[in-house]
Amino acid sequence: MTVAGDPTERRRALTALALLAPVPSLGTAAAMIFIPGPAGQTLFMAAKIWLLAFPAFWYLAIERGKPSWSPPARGGLGVGLLTGIAAGAAIGLAAWFFGVFDMDMGALGGEVDEMGLATPRAYLLGAMGWTFLNSLMEEYVYRWFVFSRCERLMPRLPAILASAAVFTAHHVVALSTYLPWNLTALASLGVFTGGVLWAWLYSRTRSIWPGWLSHVIADVAIFAVGWEVLFG
């Protein structure tokens, strides 16, 4: 897709991004920093609902688009599988190299306990939901919706980078609450790299599914590291 020359299309894309991009960071900050507890969790859930509902509403009601199951236009599932395996291996190696397996469990253990994931069974159930469902929502929001609107404002590469930055922002907020600054920076770089990779996959295939497959494998690696840290 080329940069939109129609000023109306550009204004529409900017408006959509302005109404969506800050919401996950605000919801995460409310729940984890400013008003932790029931009120913050309510705002966090409201932000999640907004992330699910707003893109569909905007696309169907404002842009008059047609629903689609996002079939790959140029294949890509094999590339998604391979990039996911590579990302998972990189996550494991980075965790080992930077001493994640030996980290102090203080803040992280408290956060895990507060989320109700302190037992092996609860952790596995939470990991399954996060790995398969949350990753699908993120591909739908950040790759299909955010990247596609960025692409209407700028060339392909800046659009990939911009969408990855939007994807990374709320992760930085969350990570900074329970990781030291150096691990927050490392993990945030990993999230940004994943955002770039999955936006590239979407730009290549016009489908969320190759990126989702890659994303799932990366999340499996993340939760495997977490399992080792918590219960290993």
Buried (B, 14 or more C-beta within 10 A) or exposed (E): EEBBEEEEBBEBBBEBBEEBBBBBBBBBBBBBEEBBEEEBBBBBEBBBEBBEEBBEEBBEEEEEEEEEEBEBEEEBBEBBBEBBBBBBEBBBEBBEEBEBEEBEEEEBBEBBEEEEBBEEEEBEEBBEEBBBEBBBBBBBBBBBBBBBBBBBBBEBEEBBBBBBBBBBBBBBBBBBBBBEEEBBBBBBEBBBBBBBBBBBBBBBBBBBBBBBBBBBBBBBBBBBBBBBBBEE
